[in-house]
Amino acid sequence: MADLEFNFRTGKVSIDYSKCKTCQSYACVKACSLFGTTLYRLEKGKPVLMSSPEETGRRCIEDLTCELYCHSHGNKGLTIELDMFGLEEYRKQRGLK
């Protein structure tokens, strides 16, 4: 279950705060500050957005490092879903389900 979600141009970020409770590294926040545009800050031990979800979605550079770092150095609480533009049409053309 996601406690925080926002959409960006080609997908959606979801954060499950139950997994953040015991996180010691806050890898998602660090990664975004190092490689992204610093979308998050820590508040009461969890990542929160520094601006509205709409503004955050516009500012996100889609580098995906928040998820990569969360999964490799954190508690796997942040996930990214990416839209697969044209996948359904491709599958129909190839006769795939």
DORO-586172 format. One record per residue (C-alpha): x negated, y negated, z; residue number from 1; residue in one letter. Coordinates in nm, 2 decimals. Example, Ala and Ser with C-alpha at 12.3 -4.5 7.8 and 13.67 -1.06 7.14 Angstrom:
! DORO-586172
+--------+--------+--------+-----+---+
:   east :  north :     up :   k : r :
+--------+--------+--------+-----+---+
:  -1.23 :   0.45 :   0.78 :   1 : A :
:  -1.37 :   0.11 :   0.71 :   2 : S :
+--------+--------+--------+-----+---+
! end
This chain:
! DORO-586172
+--------+--------+--------+-----+---+
:   east :  north :     up :   k : r :
+--------+--------+--------+-----+---+
:   0.00 :   0.00 :   0.00 :   1 : M :
:  -0.14 :  -0.34 :  -0.10 :   2 : A :
:  -0.13 :  -0.62 :   0.15 :   3 : D :
:  -0.28 :  -0.87 :  -0.09 :   4 : L :
:  -0.23 :  -0.88 :  -0.47 :   5 : E :
:  -0.30 :  -1.12 :  -0.75 :   6 : F :
:  -0.29 :  -1.09 :  -1.12 :   7 : N :
:  -0.57 :  -1.21 :  -1.35 :   8 : F :
:  -0.57 :  -1.23 :  -1.73 :   9 : R :
:  -0.61 :  -0.86 :  -1.80 :  10 : T :
:  -0.51 :  -0.68 :  -1.48 :  11 : G :
:  -0.44 :  -0.69 :  -1.11 :  12 : K :
:  -0.64 :  -0.69 :  -0.79 :  13 : V :
:  -0.49 :  -0.51 :  -0.48 :  14 : S :
:  -0.63 :  -0.51 :  -0.13 :  15 : I :
:  -0.52 :  -0.26 :   0.14 :  16 : D :
:  -0.59 :  -0.43 :   0.47 :  17 : Y :
:  -0.57 :  -0.11 :   0.67 :  18 : S :
:  -0.90 :  -0.01 :   0.51 :  19 : K :
:  -1.05 :  -0.35 :   0.58 :  20 : C :
:  -1.00 :  -0.32 :   0.95 :  21 : K :
:  -1.30 :  -0.10 :   1.00 :  22 : T :
:  -1.51 :  -0.24 :   0.72 :  23 : C :
:  -1.85 :  -0.37 :   0.84 :  24 : Q :
:  -1.99 :  -0.49 :   0.51 :  25 : S :
:  -1.71 :  -0.70 :   0.35 :  26 : Y :
:  -1.87 :  -0.60 :   0.02 :  27 : A :
:  -1.59 :  -0.74 :  -0.19 :  28 : C :
:  -1.63 :  -1.09 :  -0.05 :  29 : V :
:  -2.01 :  -1.08 :  -0.09 :  30 : K :
:  -1.99 :  -0.95 :  -0.44 :  31 : A :
:  -1.75 :  -1.22 :  -0.55 :  32 : C :
:  -1.98 :  -1.49 :  -0.40 :  33 : S :
:  -2.29 :  -1.35 :  -0.56 :  34 : L :
:  -2.15 :  -1.25 :  -0.91 :  35 : F :
:  -1.81 :  -1.41 :  -0.94 :  36 : G :
:  -1.65 :  -1.74 :  -0.86 :  37 : T :
:  -1.61 :  -1.70 :  -0.48 :  38 : T :
:  -1.24 :  -1.62 :  -0.47 :  39 : L :
:  -1.23 :  -1.48 :  -0.12 :  40 : Y :
:  -1.32 :  -1.58 :   0.23 :  41 : R :
:  -1.30 :  -1.38 :   0.55 :  42 : L :
:  -1.02 :  -1.46 :   0.80 :  43 : E :
:  -0.97 :  -1.25 :   1.11 :  44 : K :
:  -1.18 :  -0.97 :   0.96 :  45 : G :
:  -1.01 :  -0.94 :   0.62 :  46 : K :
:  -1.06 :  -1.10 :   0.28 :  47 : P :
:  -0.81 :  -1.37 :   0.19 :  48 : V :
:  -0.78 :  -1.59 :  -0.11 :  49 : L :
:  -0.93 :  -1.94 :  -0.11 :  50 : M :
:  -0.65 :  -2.07 :  -0.33 :  51 : S :
:  -0.31 :  -1.97 :  -0.45 :  52 : S :
:  -0.27 :  -1.63 :  -0.63 :  53 : P :
:  -0.20 :  -1.81 :  -0.96 :  54 : E :
:  -0.51 :  -2.03 :  -0.93 :  55 : E :
:  -0.72 :  -1.73 :  -0.82 :  56 : T :
:  -0.60 :  -1.54 :  -1.13 :  57 : G :
:  -0.71 :  -1.83 :  -1.35 :  58 : R :
:  -1.05 :  -1.86 :  -1.18 :  59 : R :
:  -1.13 :  -1.49 :  -1.18 :  60 : C :
:  -1.40 :  -1.41 :  -1.43 :  61 : I :
:  -1.31 :  -1.04 :  -1.44 :  62 : E :
:  -1.66 :  -0.92 :  -1.36 :  63 : D :
:  -1.51 :  -0.64 :  -1.15 :  64 : L :
:  -1.79 :  -0.64 :  -0.90 :  65 : T :
:  -1.55 :  -0.69 :  -0.60 :  66 : C :
:  -1.41 :  -0.34 :  -0.67 :  67 : E :
:  -1.75 :  -0.18 :  -0.75 :  68 : L :
:  -1.91 :  -0.32 :  -0.43 :  69 : Y :
:  -1.61 :  -0.23 :  -0.22 :  70 : C :
:  -1.61 :   0.13 :  -0.34 :  71 : H :
:  -1.99 :   0.17 :  -0.31 :  72 : S :
:  -2.07 :  -0.03 :   0.00 :  73 : H :
:  -1.73 :  -0.09 :   0.17 :  74 : G :
:  -1.42 :   0.10 :   0.27 :  75 : N :
:  -1.25 :   0.14 :  -0.07 :  76 : K :
:  -0.97 :  -0.10 :   0.02 :  77 : G :
:  -0.99 :  -0.31 :  -0.30 :  78 : L :
:  -0.87 :  -0.17 :  -0.63 :  79 : T :
:  -0.84 :  -0.32 :  -0.98 :  80 : I :
:  -0.58 :  -0.21 :  -1.24 :  81 : E :
:  -0.66 :  -0.30 :  -1.59 :  82 : L :
:  -0.41 :  -0.33 :  -1.88 :  83 : D :
:  -0.49 :  -0.10 :  -2.17 :  84 : M :
:  -0.37 :  -0.32 :  -2.45 :  85 : F :
:  -0.27 :  -0.11 :  -2.75 :  86 : G :
:  -0.30 :   0.22 :  -2.58 :  87 : L :
:   0.06 :   0.33 :  -2.64 :  88 : E :
:   0.05 :   0.24 :  -3.01 :  89 : E :
:  -0.28 :   0.42 :  -3.05 :  90 : Y :
:  -0.14 :   0.73 :  -2.88 :  91 : R :
:   0.17 :   0.73 :  -3.11 :  92 : K :
:  -0.05 :   0.69 :  -3.42 :  93 : Q :
:  -0.26 :   0.99 :  -3.31 :  94 : R :
:   0.04 :   1.20 :  -3.20 :  95 : G :
:  -0.07 :   1.20 :  -2.84 :  96 : L :
:   0.16 :   1.18 :  -2.53 :  97 : K :
+--------+--------+--------+-----+---+
! end
